[in-house]
Amino acid sequence: MEALLWHVIRWARSQGYTVFDFGGAGQPAENYGPWRFKAKFGGELVELGRFVRVHSSMRMKASVIGYPVLQRIF
């Protein structure tokens, strides 16, 4: 995978492109696999923010409370 991405980056550079967007890297405080993989290529980490659309405030509150509880159980 790394070789393929590196080839794409080199090709894009030879075509005059100056920016390659890897897509999201997760939460800045989280150190997980995709973030570590993308960080190996260097570059600038840009935080564009996140948006959450809440359709049901009661369900959102239940999930905010219930998710950590379920994580501890399982």
N, CA, C and O atoms as a Tripos MOL2 file, in Angstrom:
@<TRIPOS>MOLECULE
protein
  296   295    74     0     0
PROTEIN
NO_CHARGES

@<TRIPOS>ATOM
      1 N           0.8180   -1.1830    0.0000 N.3       1 MET1
      2 CA          0.0000    0.0000    0.0000 C.3       1 MET1
      3 C           0.8640    1.2500    0.0000 C.2       1 MET1
      4 O           0.5760    2.2120   -0.7110 O.2       1 MET1
      5 N           1.9210    1.2320    0.7980 N.am      2 GLU2
      6 CA          2.7990    2.4030    0.8590 C.3       2 GLU2
      7 C           3.4370    2.6800   -0.4970 C.2       2 GLU2
      8 O           3.5320    3.8340   -0.9140 O.2       2 GLU2
      9 N           3.8720    1.6310   -1.1850 N.am      3 ALA3
     10 CA          4.5150    1.8190   -2.4880 C.3       3 ALA3
     11 C           3.5330    2.4100   -3.4980 C.2       3 ALA3
     12 O           3.9040    3.2710   -4.2950 O.2       3 ALA3
     13 N           2.2940    1.9530   -3.4670 N.am      4 LEU4
     14 CA          1.2830    2.4840   -4.3780 C.3       4 LEU4
     15 C           1.0280    3.9660   -4.1080 C.2       4 LEU4
     16 O           0.9940    4.7770   -5.0330 O.2       4 LEU4
     17 N           0.8500    4.3090   -2.8340 N.am      5 LEU5
     18 CA          0.6260    5.7130   -2.4990 C.3       5 LEU5
     19 C           1.8140    6.5810   -2.8730 C.2       5 LEU5
     20 O           1.6460    7.6890   -3.3820 O.2       5 LEU5
     21 N           3.0140    6.0780   -2.6200 N.am      6 TRP6
     22 CA          4.2070    6.8500   -2.9570 C.3       6 TRP6
     23 C           4.2870    7.0690   -4.4680 C.2       6 TRP6
     24 O           4.6710    8.1500   -4.9160 O.2       6 TRP6
     25 N           3.9300    6.0630   -5.2480 N.am      7 HIS7
     26 CA          3.9100    6.2060   -6.7080 C.3       7 HIS7
     27 C           2.9010    7.2760   -7.1310 C.2       7 HIS7
     28 O           3.2010    8.1040   -7.9910 O.2       7 HIS7
     29 N           1.7220    7.2620   -6.5380 N.am      8 VAL8
     30 CA          0.6890    8.2610   -6.8540 C.3       8 VAL8
     31 C           1.1720    9.6600   -6.4900 C.2       8 VAL8
     32 O           0.9800   10.6010   -7.2600 O.2       8 VAL8
     33 N           1.7910    9.8040   -5.3340 N.am      9 ILE9
     34 CA          2.3000   11.1090   -4.9130 C.3       9 ILE9
     35 C           3.3820   11.5970   -5.8760 C.2       9 ILE9
     36 O           3.3760   12.7620   -6.2740 O.2       9 ILE9
     37 N           4.2960   10.7290   -6.2480 N.am     10 ARG10
     38 CA          5.3650   11.1260   -7.1850 C.3      10 ARG10
     39 C           4.7980   11.4940   -8.5490 C.2      10 ARG10
     40 O           5.2290   12.4730   -9.1590 O.2      10 ARG10
     41 N           3.8190   10.7060   -9.0360 N.am     11 TRP11
     42 CA          3.1990   11.0160  -10.3240 C.3      11 TRP11
     43 C           2.5100   12.3760  -10.2630 C.2      11 TRP11
     44 O           2.6750   13.2000  -11.1630 O.2      11 TRP11
     45 N           1.7380   12.6100   -9.2010 N.am     12 ALA12
     46 CA          1.0180   13.8780   -9.0640 C.3      12 ALA12
     47 C           1.9930   15.0500   -9.0190 C.2      12 ALA12
     48 O           1.7370   16.0990   -9.6120 O.2      12 ALA12
     49 N           3.0950   14.8720   -8.3260 N.am     13 ARG13
     50 CA          4.1100   15.9360   -8.2500 C.3      13 ARG13
     51 C           4.6830   16.2190   -9.6330 C.2      13 ARG13
     52 O           4.9040   17.3790   -9.9830 O.2      13 ARG13
     53 N           4.9250   15.1810  -10.4190 N.am     14 SER14
     54 CA          5.4760   15.3860  -11.7650 C.3      14 SER14
     55 C           4.4710   16.0680  -12.6940 C.2      14 SER14
     56 O           4.8530   16.6570  -13.7050 O.2      14 SER14
     57 N           3.1830   15.9830  -12.3450 N.am     15 GLN15
     58 CA          2.1380   16.6350  -13.1390 C.3      15 GLN15
     59 C           1.8470   18.0560  -12.6580 C.2      15 GLN15
     60 O           0.9790   18.7330  -13.2070 O.2      15 GLN15
     61 N           2.5700   18.5060  -11.6350 N.am     16 GLY16
     62 CA          2.4140   19.8680  -11.1470 C.3      16 GLY16
     63 C           1.5110   20.0390   -9.9380 C.2      16 GLY16
     64 O           1.2990   21.1620   -9.4800 O.2      16 GLY16
     65 N           0.9780   18.9460   -9.4180 N.am     17 TYR17
     66 CA          0.1450   19.0500   -8.2220 C.3      17 TYR17
     67 C           1.0220   19.3630   -7.0120 C.2      17 TYR17
     68 O           2.1530   18.8870   -6.9170 O.2      17 TYR17
     69 N           0.4990   20.1570   -6.0970 N.am     18 THR18
     70 CA          1.2800   20.5200   -4.9150 C.3      18 THR18
     71 C           0.6320   20.0560   -3.6150 C.2      18 THR18
     72 O           1.2590   20.1290   -2.5580 O.2      18 THR18
     73 N          -0.6140   19.5770   -3.6710 N.am     19 VAL19
     74 CA         -1.3160   19.1360   -2.4640 C.3      19 VAL19
     75 C          -1.8900   17.7450   -2.6990 C.2      19 VAL19
     76 O          -2.4910   17.4760   -3.7390 O.2      19 VAL19
     77 N          -1.6970   16.8660   -1.7170 N.am     20 PHE20
     78 CA         -2.2950   15.5330   -1.7630 C.3      20 PHE20
     79 C          -3.1270   15.3730   -0.5000 C.2      20 PHE20
     80 O          -2.6020   15.4790    0.6080 O.2      20 PHE20
     81 N          -4.4090   15.1220   -0.6580 N.am     21 ASP21
     82 CA         -5.3020   14.9940    0.4840 C.3      21 ASP21
     83 C          -5.4950   13.5210    0.8140 C.2      21 ASP21
     84 O          -6.1030   12.7770    0.0450 O.2      21 ASP21
     85 N          -4.9750   13.1090    1.9580 N.am     22 PHE22
     86 CA         -5.1220   11.7310    2.4160 C.3      22 PHE22
     87 C          -6.5140   11.4600    2.9590 C.2      22 PHE22
     88 O          -6.8790   10.3030    3.1700 O.2      22 PHE22
     89 N          -7.2830   12.4850    3.1840 N.am     23 GLY23
     90 CA         -8.5580   12.3070    3.8670 C.3      23 GLY23
     91 C          -8.3280   12.4390    5.3560 C.2      23 GLY23
     92 O          -7.2420   12.8260    5.7870 O.2      23 GLY23
     93 N          -9.3240   12.1280    6.1340 N.am     24 GLY24
     94 CA         -9.2560   12.3150    7.5790 C.3      24 GLY24
     95 C          -8.2000   11.4790    8.2550 C.2      24 GLY24
     96 O          -7.8460   10.3930    7.7970 O.2      24 GLY24
     97 N          -7.7020   12.0100    9.3610 N.am     25 ALA25
     98 CA         -6.7170   11.2900   10.1570 C.3      25 ALA25
     99 C          -7.2450   11.0090   11.5540 C.2      25 ALA25
    100 O          -6.4730   10.6540   12.4450 O.2      25 ALA25
    101 N          -8.5310   11.1580   11.7570 N.am     26 GLY26
    102 CA         -9.1170   10.8960   13.0630 C.3      26 GLY26
    103 C          -8.9610   12.0660   14.0020 C.2      26 GLY26
    104 O          -8.5470   13.1540   13.6040 O.2      26 GLY26
    105 N          -9.2950   11.8300   15.2400 N.am     27 GLN27
    106 CA         -9.1670   12.8570   16.2610 C.3      27 GLN27
    107 C          -7.6890   13.1250   16.5230 C.2      27 GLN27
    108 O          -6.8950   12.1850   16.5770 O.2      27 GLN27
    109 N          -7.3030   14.3960   16.6870 N.am     28 PRO28
    110 CA         -5.8780   14.7010   16.9140 C.3      28 PRO28
    111 C          -5.2920   14.0030   18.1440 C.2      28 PRO28
    112 O          -4.1110   13.6550   18.1410 O.2      28 PRO28
    113 N          -6.0840   13.7930   19.1880 N.am     29 ALA29
    114 CA         -5.5640   13.1710   20.4090 C.3      29 ALA29
    115 C          -5.4640   11.6510   20.2860 C.2      29 ALA29
    116 O          -4.8050   11.0140   21.1070 O.2      29 ALA29
    117 N          -6.1030   11.0600   19.2780 N.am     30 GLU30
    118 CA         -6.0900    9.6080   19.0980 C.3      30 GLU30
    119 C          -4.9030    9.1840   18.2510 C.2      30 GLU30
    120 O          -4.6680    9.7410   17.1780 O.2      30 GLU30
    121 N          -4.1650    8.2130   18.7240 N.am     31 ASN31
    122 CA         -3.0230    7.7050   17.9770 C.3      31 ASN31
    123 C          -3.3800    6.3050   17.4860 C.2      31 ASN31
    124 O          -3.1070    5.3170   18.1680 O.2      31 ASN31
    125 N          -3.9830    6.2200   16.3210 N.am     32 TYR32
    126 CA         -4.4190    4.9170   15.8120 C.3      32 TYR32
    127 C          -3.8190    4.6610   14.4330 C.2      32 TYR32
    128 O          -3.2110    5.5560   13.8450 O.2      32 TYR32
    129 N          -3.9870    3.4500   13.9160 N.am     33 GLY33
    130 CA         -3.3110    2.9790   12.7100 C.3      33 GLY33
    131 C          -3.3350    3.8980   11.5030 C.2      33 GLY33
    132 O          -2.2680    4.2580   11.0050 O.2      33 GLY33
    133 N          -4.5120    4.3000   11.0030 N.am     34 PRO34
    134 CA         -4.5290    5.1680    9.8170 C.3      34 PRO34
    135 C          -3.7810    6.4810   10.0270 C.2      34 PRO34
    136 O          -3.1290    6.9700    9.1040 O.2      34 PRO34
    137 N          -3.8640    7.0560   11.2180 N.am     35 TRP35
    138 CA         -3.1560    8.3090   11.4890 C.3      35 TRP35
    139 C          -1.6510    8.0890   11.4150 C.2      35 TRP35
    140 O          -0.9320    8.8810   10.8060 O.2      35 TRP35
    141 N          -1.1720    7.0030   12.0400 N.am     36 ARG36
    142 CA          0.2710    6.7140   12.0180 C.3      36 ARG36
    143 C           0.7510    6.4710   10.5910 C.2      36 ARG36
    144 O           1.8300    6.9270   10.2160 O.2      36 ARG36
    145 N          -0.0470    5.7500    9.7840 N.am     37 PHE37
    146 CA          0.3230    5.4710    8.4040 C.3      37 PHE37
    147 C           0.4510    6.7670    7.6060 C.2      37 PHE37
    148 O           1.4290    6.9610    6.8830 O.2      37 PHE37
    149 N          -0.5250    7.6430    7.7350 N.am     38 LYS38
    150 CA         -0.5200    8.8990    6.9770 C.3      38 LYS38
    151 C           0.5850    9.8370    7.4570 C.2      38 LYS38
    152 O           1.1490   10.5870    6.6610 O.2      38 LYS38
    153 N           0.8980    9.8000    8.7570 N.am     39 ALA39
    154 CA          1.9220   10.6830    9.3120 C.3      39 ALA39
    155 C           3.3110   10.3520    8.7640 C.2      39 ALA39
    156 O           4.1710   11.2300    8.7070 O.2      39 ALA39
    157 N           3.5450    9.0910    8.3570 N.am     40 LYS40
    158 CA          4.8560    8.7010    7.8430 C.3      40 LYS40
    159 C           5.2500    9.4660    6.5860 C.2      40 LYS40
    160 O           6.4350    9.5880    6.2770 O.2      40 LYS40
    161 N           4.2640    9.9790    5.8640 N.am     41 PHE41
    162 CA          4.5490   10.6830    4.6210 C.3      41 PHE41
    163 C           4.8600   12.1580    4.8460 C.2      41 PHE41
    164 O           5.1630   12.8800    3.8970 O.2      41 PHE41
    165 N           4.7860   12.6040    6.0890 N.am     42 GLY42
    166 CA          5.0690   14.0060    6.3940 C.3      42 GLY42
    167 C           3.8980   14.8880    6.0080 C.2      42 GLY42
    168 O           2.7630   14.4230    5.9070 O.2      42 GLY42
    169 N           4.1730   16.1250    5.7990 N.am     43 GLY43
    170 CA          3.1210   17.0490    5.3950 C.3      43 GLY43
    171 C           2.5200   17.7810    6.5700 C.2      43 GLY43
    172 O           2.9750   17.6580    7.7070 O.2      43 GLY43
    173 N           1.4990   18.5360    6.2730 N.am     44 GLU44
    174 CA          0.8640   19.3860    7.2670 C.3      44 GLU44
    175 C          -0.4810   18.7900    7.6650 C.2      44 GLU44
    176 O          -1.2970   18.4490    6.8080 O.2      44 GLU44
    177 N          -0.7040   18.6680    8.9580 N.am     45 LEU45
    178 CA         -1.9820   18.1880    9.4700 C.3      45 LEU45
    179 C          -2.9120   19.3870    9.6040 C.2      45 LEU45
    180 O          -2.6100   20.3380   10.3250 O.2      45 LEU45
    181 N          -4.0280   19.3400    8.9170 N.am     46 VAL46
    182 CA         -4.9900   20.4350    8.9390 C.3      46 VAL46
    183 C          -6.2620   19.9430    9.6080 C.2      46 VAL46
    184 O          -6.8400   18.9410    9.1890 O.2      46 VAL46
    185 N          -6.6960   20.6400   10.6400 N.am     47 GLU47
    186 CA         -7.9300   20.2860   11.3360 C.3      47 GLU47
    187 C          -9.0450   21.1780   10.8140 C.2      47 GLU47
    188 O          -9.0730   22.3770   11.0930 O.2      47 GLU47
    189 N          -9.9560   20.5940   10.0610 N.am     48 LEU48
    190 CA        -11.0450   21.3500    9.4720 C.3      48 LEU48
    191 C         -12.2950   21.3370   10.3390 C.2      48 LEU48
    192 O         -13.2880   21.9830   10.0050 O.2      48 LEU48
    193 N         -12.2560   20.6170   11.4330 N.am     49 GLY49
    194 CA        -13.3940   20.5580   12.3350 C.3      49 GLY49
    195 C         -14.3100   19.3980   12.0130 C.2      49 GLY49
    196 O         -14.1510   18.7180   11.0000 O.2      49 GLY49
    197 N         -15.2500   19.1900   12.8750 N.am     50 ARG50
    198 CA        -16.2130   18.1130   12.7070 C.3      50 ARG50
    199 C         -17.5980   18.6480   13.0290 C.2      50 ARG50
    200 O         -17.7670   19.5270   13.8740 O.2      50 ARG50
    201 N         -18.5660   18.1050   12.3460 N.am     51 PHE51
    202 CA        -19.9440   18.5170   12.5740 C.3      51 PHE51
    203 C         -20.7810   17.2990   12.9190 C.2      51 PHE51
    204 O         -20.5750   16.2180   12.3670 O.2      51 PHE51
    205 N         -21.7170   17.4730   13.8240 N.am     52 VAL52
    206 CA        -22.6100   16.3920   14.2230 C.3      52 VAL52
    207 C         -24.0340   16.9090   14.0650 C.2      52 VAL52
    208 O         -24.3880   17.9570   14.6060 O.2      52 VAL52
    209 N         -24.8290   16.1810   13.3370 N.am     53 ARG53
    210 CA        -26.2430   16.5180   13.1610 C.3      53 ARG53
    211 C         -27.0350   15.6130   14.0870 C.2      53 ARG53
    212 O         -27.0230   14.3930   13.9270 O.2      53 ARG53
    213 N         -27.7210   16.2040   15.0500 N.am     54 VAL54
    214 CA        -28.4960   15.4480   16.0230 C.3      54 VAL54
    215 C         -29.9570   15.4700   15.5930 C.2      54 VAL54
    216 O         -30.5810   16.5300   15.5470 O.2      54 VAL54
    217 N         -30.4960   14.3020   15.2800 N.am     55 HIS55
    218 CA        -31.8910   14.1930   14.8710 C.3      55 HIS55
    219 C         -32.8140   13.9390   16.0530 C.2      55 HIS55
    220 O         -33.9960   14.2810   16.0100 O.2      55 HIS55
    221 N         -32.2830   13.3460   17.0950 N.am     56 SER56
    222 CA        -33.0730   13.0660   18.2940 C.3      56 SER56
    223 C         -32.1880   13.3130   19.5150 C.2      56 SER56
    224 O         -31.2560   12.5550   19.7830 O.2      56 SER56
    225 N         -32.4890   14.3750   20.2460 N.am     57 SER57
    226 CA        -31.6370   14.7280   21.3870 C.3      57 SER57
    227 C         -31.6790   13.6590   22.4790 C.2      57 SER57
    228 O         -30.6780   13.4310   23.1580 O.2      57 SER57
    229 N         -32.8280   13.0040   22.6520 N.am     58 MET58
    230 CA        -32.9020   11.9500   23.6710 C.3      58 MET58
    231 C         -32.0220   10.7620   23.2970 C.2      58 MET58
    232 O         -31.3240   10.2160   24.1510 O.2      58 MET58
    233 N         -32.0510   10.3610   22.0380 N.am     59 ARG59
    234 CA        -31.1970    9.2450   21.6040 C.3      59 ARG59
    235 C         -29.7250    9.6230   21.6820 C.2      59 ARG59
    236 O         -28.8870    8.7910   22.0280 O.2      59 ARG59
    237 N         -29.4100   10.8630   21.3640 N.am     60 MET60
    238 CA        -28.0200   11.3150   21.4440 C.3      60 MET60
    239 C         -27.5310   11.2580   22.8850 C.2      60 MET60
    240 O         -26.4320   10.7700   23.1520 O.2      60 MET60
    241 N         -28.3440   11.7570   23.8180 N.am     61 LYS61
    242 CA        -27.9660   11.7100   25.2310 C.3      61 LYS61
    243 C         -27.7860   10.2710   25.7020 C.2      61 LYS61
    244 O         -26.8430    9.9670   26.4320 O.2      61 LYS61
    245 N         -28.6920    9.3880   25.2840 N.am     62 ALA62
    246 CA        -28.5950    7.9780   25.6690 C.3      62 ALA62
    247 C         -27.3210    7.3550   25.1160 C.2      62 ALA62
    248 O         -26.6660    6.5690   25.8010 O.2      62 ALA62
    249 N         -26.9690    7.6960   23.8920 N.am     63 SER63
    250 CA        -25.7580    7.1090   23.2990 C.3      63 SER63
    251 C         -24.4940    7.6580   23.9460 C.2      63 SER63
    252 O         -23.5250    6.9230   24.1340 O.2      63 SER63
    253 N         -24.4950    8.9550   24.2920 N.am     64 VAL64
    254 CA        -23.3270    9.5510   24.9530 C.3      64 VAL64
    255 C         -23.0950    8.9010   26.3160 C.2      64 VAL64
    256 O         -21.9520    8.6980   26.7270 O.2      64 VAL64
    257 N         -24.1820    8.5750   27.0130 N.am     65 ILE65
    258 CA        -24.0670    7.9150   28.3240 C.3      65 ILE65
    259 C         -23.8220    6.4180   28.1540 C.2      65 ILE65
    260 O         -22.9740    5.8510   28.8430 O.2      65 ILE65
    261 N         -24.5520    5.7750   27.2490 N.am     66 GLY66
    262 CA        -24.5090    4.3300   27.1120 C.3      66 GLY66
    263 C         -23.2650    3.7750   26.4410 C.2      66 GLY66
    264 O         -22.8190    2.6830   26.7920 O.2      66 GLY66
    265 N         -22.6920    4.4980   25.4860 N.am     67 TYR67
    266 CA        -21.5390    3.9700   24.7510 C.3      67 TYR67
    267 C         -20.3430    3.6770   25.6670 C.2      67 TYR67
    268 O         -19.7790    2.5860   25.5930 O.2      67 TYR67
    269 N         -19.9450    4.6190   26.5230 N.am     68 PRO68
    270 CA        -18.8200    4.2870   27.4210 C.3      68 PRO68
    271 C         -19.1180    3.1140   28.3570 C.2      68 PRO68
    272 O         -18.2310    2.3260   28.6850 O.2      68 PRO68
    273 N         -20.3770    3.0110   28.7800 N.am     69 VAL69
    274 CA        -20.7590    1.8890   29.6520 C.3      69 VAL69
    275 C         -20.5920    0.5730   28.9060 C.2      69 VAL69
    276 O         -20.0220   -0.3810   29.4350 O.2      69 VAL69
    277 N         -21.0960    0.5260   27.6660 N.am     70 LEU70
    278 CA        -20.9570   -0.6920   26.8630 C.3      70 LEU70
    279 C         -19.4970   -1.0160   26.5540 C.2      70 LEU70
    280 O         -19.1220   -2.1870   26.5010 O.2      70 LEU70
    281 N         -18.6790    0.0000   26.3520 N.am     71 GLN71
    282 CA        -17.2490   -0.2290   26.1140 C.3      71 GLN71
    283 C         -16.5950   -0.9120   27.3130 C.2      71 GLN71
    284 O         -15.7620   -1.8030   27.1470 O.2      71 GLN71
    285 N         -16.9770   -0.4890   28.5260 N.am     72 ARG72
    286 CA        -16.4060   -1.1000   29.7270 C.3      72 ARG72
    287 C         -16.8660   -2.5400   29.8810 C.2      72 ARG72
    288 O         -16.1040   -3.3930   30.3360 O.2      72 ARG72
    289 N         -18.1190   -2.8150   29.5000 N.am     73 ILE73
    290 CA        -18.6500   -4.1640   29.6270 C.3      73 ILE73
    291 C         -18.0040   -5.1150   28.6280 C.2      73 ILE73
    292 O         -17.6030   -6.2240   28.9830 O.2      73 ILE73
    293 N         -17.9050   -4.6770   27.3830 N.am     74 PHE74
    294 CA        -17.3640   -5.5420   26.3350 C.3      74 PHE74
    295 C         -15.9200   -5.2290   26.0780 C.2      74 PHE74
    296 O         -15.2950   -5.8590   25.2250 O.2      74 PHE74
@<TRIPOS>BOND
     1     1     2 1
     2     2     3 1
     3     3     4 2
     4     3     5 am
     5     5     6 1
     6     6     7 1
     7     7     8 2
     8     7     9 am
     9     9    10 1
    10    10    11 1
    11    11    12 2
    12    11    13 am
    13    13    14 1
    14    14    15 1
    15    15    16 2
    16    15    17 am
    17    17    18 1
    18    18    19 1
    19    19    20 2
    20    19    21 am
    21    21    22 1
    22    22    23 1
    23    23    24 2
    24    23    25 am
    25    25    26 1
    26    26    27 1
    27    27    28 2
    28    27    29 am
    29    29    30 1
    30    30    31 1
    31    31    32 2
    32    31    33 am
    33    33    34 1
    34    34    35 1
    35    35    36 2
    36    35    37 am
    37    37    38 1
    38    38    39 1
    39    39    40 2
    40    39    41 am
    41    41    42 1
    42    42    43 1
    43    43    44 2
    44    43    45 am
    45    45    46 1
    46    46    47 1
    47    47    48 2
    48    47    49 am
    49    49    50 1
    50    50    51 1
    51    51    52 2
    52    51    53 am
    53    53    54 1
    54    54    55 1
    55    55    56 2
    56    55    57 am
    57    57    58 1
    58    58    59 1
    59    59    60 2
    60    59    61 am
    61    61    62 1
    62    62    63 1
    63    63    64 2
    64    63    65 am
    65    65    66 1
    66    66    67 1
    67    67    68 2
    68    67    69 am
    69    69    70 1
    70    70    71 1
    71    71    72 2
    72    71    73 am
    73    73    74 1
    74    74    75 1
    75    75    76 2
    76    75    77 am
    77    77    78 1
    78    78    79 1
    79    79    80 2
    80    79    81 am
    81    81    82 1
    82    82    83 1
    83    83    84 2
    84    83    85 am
    85    85    86 1
    86    86    87 1
    87    87    88 2
    88    87    89 am
    89    89    90 1
    90    90    91 1
    91    91    92 2
    92    91    93 am
    93    93    94 1
    94    94    95 1
    95    95    96 2
    96    95    97 am
    97    97    98 1
    98    98    99 1
    99    99   100 2
   100    99   101 am
   101   101   102 1
   102   102   103 1
   103   103   104 2
   104   103   105 am
   105   105   106 1
   106   106   107 1
   107   107   108 2
   108   107   109 am
   109   109   110 1
   110   110   111 1
   111   111   112 2
   112   111   113 am
   113   113   114 1
   114   114   115 1
   115   115   116 2
   116   115   117 am
   117   117   118 1
   118   118   119 1
   119   119   120 2
   120   119   121 am
   121   121   122 1
   122   122   123 1
   123   123   124 2
   124   123   125 am
   125   125   126 1
   126   126   127 1
   127   127   128 2
   128   127   129 am
   129   129   130 1
   130   130   131 1
   131   131   132 2
   132   131   133 am
   133   133   134 1
   134   134   135 1
   135   135   136 2
   136   135   137 am
   137   137   138 1
   138   138   139 1
   139   139   140 2
   140   139   141 am
   141   141   142 1
   142   142   143 1
   143   143   144 2
   144   143   145 am
   145   145   146 1
   146   146   147 1
   147   147   148 2
   148   147   149 am
   149   149   150 1
   150   150   151 1
   151   151   152 2
   152   151   153 am
   153   153   154 1
   154   154   155 1
   155   155   156 2
   156   155   157 am
   157   157   158 1
   158   158   159 1
   159   159   160 2
   160   159   161 am
   161   161   162 1
   162   162   163 1
   163   163   164 2
   164   163   165 am
   165   165   166 1
   166   166   167 1
   167   167   168 2
   168   167   169 am
   169   169   170 1
   170   170   171 1
   171   171   172 2
   172   171   173 am
   173   173   174 1
   174   174   175 1
   175   175   176 2
   176   175   177 am
   177   177   178 1
   178   178   179 1
   179   179   180 2
   180   179   181 am
   181   181   182 1
   182   182   183 1
   183   183   184 2
   184   183   185 am
   185   185   186 1
   186   186   187 1
   187   187   188 2
   188   187   189 am
   189   189   190 1
   190   190   191 1
   191   191   192 2
   192   191   193 am
   193   193   194 1
   194   194   195 1
   195   195   196 2
   196   195   197 am
   197   197   198 1
   198   198   199 1
   199   199   200 2
   200   199   201 am
   201   201   202 1
   202   202   203 1
   203   203   204 2
   204   203   205 am
   205   205   206 1
   206   206   207 1
   207   207   208 2
   208   207   209 am
   209   209   210 1
   210   210   211 1
   211   211   212 2
   212   211   213 am
   213   213   214 1
   214   214   215 1
   215   215   216 2
   216   215   217 am
   217   217   218 1
   218   218   219 1
   219   219   220 2
   220   219   221 am
   221   221   222 1
   222   222   223 1
   223   223   224 2
   224   223   225 am
   225   225   226 1
   226   226   227 1
   227   227   228 2
   228   227   229 am
   229   229   230 1
   230   230   231 1
   231   231   232 2
   232   231   233 am
   233   233   234 1
   234   234   235 1
   235   235   236 2
   236   235   237 am
   237   237   238 1
   238   238   239 1
   239   239   240 2
   240   239   241 am
   241   241   242 1
   242   242   243 1
   243   243   244 2
   244   243   245 am
   245   245   246 1
   246   246   247 1
   247   247   248 2
   248   247   249 am
   249   249   250 1
   250   250   251 1
   251   251   252 2
   252   251   253 am
   253   253   254 1
   254   254   255 1
   255   255   256 2
   256   255   257 am
   257   257   258 1
   258   258   259 1
   259   259   260 2
   260   259   261 am
   261   261   262 1
   262   262   263 1
   263   263   264 2
   264   263   265 am
   265   265   266 1
   266   266   267 1
   267   267   268 2
   268   267   269 am
   269   269   270 1
   270   270   271 1
   271   271   272 2
   272   271   273 am
   273   273   274 1
   274   274   275 1
   275   275   276 2
   276   275   277 am
   277   277   278 1
   278   278   279 1
   279   279   280 2
   280   279   281 am
   281   281   282 1
   282   282   283 1
   283   283   284 2
   284   283   285 am
   285   285   286 1
   286   286   287 1
   287   287   288 2
   288   287   289 am
   289   289   290 1
   290   290   291 1
   291   291   292 2
   292   291   293 am
   293   293   294 1
   294   294   295 1
   295   295   296 2
@<TRIPOS>SUBSTRUCTURE
     1 MET1         2 RESIDUE 1 A MET
     2 GLU2         6 RESIDUE 1 A GLU
     3 ALA3        10 RESIDUE 1 A ALA
     4 LEU4        14 RESIDUE 1 A LEU
     5 LEU5        18 RESIDUE 1 A LEU
     6 TRP6        22 RESIDUE 1 A TRP
     7 HIS7        26 RESIDUE 1 A HIS
     8 VAL8        30 RESIDUE 1 A VAL
     9 ILE9        34 RESIDUE 1 A ILE
    10 ARG10       38 RESIDUE 1 A ARG
    11 TRP11       42 RESIDUE 1 A TRP
    12 ALA12       46 RESIDUE 1 A ALA
    13 ARG13       50 RESIDUE 1 A ARG
    14 SER14       54 RESIDUE 1 A SER
    15 GLN15       58 RESIDUE 1 A GLN
    16 GLY16       62 RESIDUE 1 A GLY
    17 TYR17       66 RESIDUE 1 A TYR
    18 THR18       70 RESIDUE 1 A THR
    19 VAL19       74 RESIDUE 1 A VAL
    20 PHE20       78 RESIDUE 1 A PHE
    21 ASP21       82 RESIDUE 1 A ASP
    22 PHE22       86 RESIDUE 1 A PHE
    23 GLY23       90 RESIDUE 1 A GLY
    24 GLY24       94 RESIDUE 1 A GLY
    25 ALA25       98 RESIDUE 1 A ALA
    26 GLY26      102 RESIDUE 1 A GLY
    27 GLN27      106 RESIDUE 1 A GLN
    28 PRO28      110 RESIDUE 1 A PRO
    29 ALA29      114 RESIDUE 1 A ALA
    30 GLU30      118 RESIDUE 1 A GLU
    31 ASN31      122 RESIDUE 1 A ASN
    32 TYR32      126 RESIDUE 1 A TYR
    33 GLY33      130 RESIDUE 1 A GLY
    34 PRO34      134 RESIDUE 1 A PRO
    35 TRP35      138 RESIDUE 1 A TRP
    36 ARG36      142 RESIDUE 1 A ARG
    37 PHE37      146 RESIDUE 1 A PHE
    38 LYS38      150 RESIDUE 1 A LYS
    39 ALA39      154 RESIDUE 1 A ALA
    40 LYS40      158 RESIDUE 1 A LYS
    41 PHE41      162 RESIDUE 1 A PHE
    42 GLY42      166 RESIDUE 1 A GLY
    43 GLY43      170 RESIDUE 1 A GLY
    44 GLU44      174 RESIDUE 1 A GLU
    45 LEU45      178 RESIDUE 1 A LEU
    46 VAL46      182 RESIDUE 1 A VAL
    47 GLU47      186 RESIDUE 1 A GLU
    48 LEU48      190 RESIDUE 1 A LEU
    49 GLY49      194 RESIDUE 1 A GLY
    50 ARG50      198 RESIDUE 1 A ARG
    51 PHE51      202 RESIDUE 1 A PHE
    52 VAL52      206 RESIDUE 1 A VAL
    53 ARG53      210 RESIDUE 1 A ARG
    54 VAL54      214 RESIDUE 1 A VAL
    55 HIS55      218 RESIDUE 1 A HIS
    56 SER56      222 RESIDUE 1 A SER
    57 SER57      226 RESIDUE 1 A SER
    58 MET58      230 RESIDUE 1 A MET
    59 ARG59      234 RESIDUE 1 A ARG
    60 MET60      238 RESIDUE 1 A MET
    61 LYS61      242 RESIDUE 1 A LYS
    62 ALA62      246 RESIDUE 1 A ALA
    63 SER63      250 RESIDUE 1 A SER
    64 VAL64      254 RESIDUE 1 A VAL
    65 ILE65      258 RESIDUE 1 A ILE
    66 GLY66      262 RESIDUE 1 A GLY
    67 TYR67      266 RESIDUE 1 A TYR
    68 PRO68      270 RESIDUE 1 A PRO
    69 VAL69      274 RESIDUE 1 A VAL
    70 LEU70      278 RESIDUE 1 A LEU
    71 GLN71      282 RESIDUE 1 A GLN
    72 ARG72      286 RESIDUE 1 A ARG
    73 ILE73      290 RESIDUE 1 A ILE
    74 PHE74      294 RESIDUE 1 A PHE
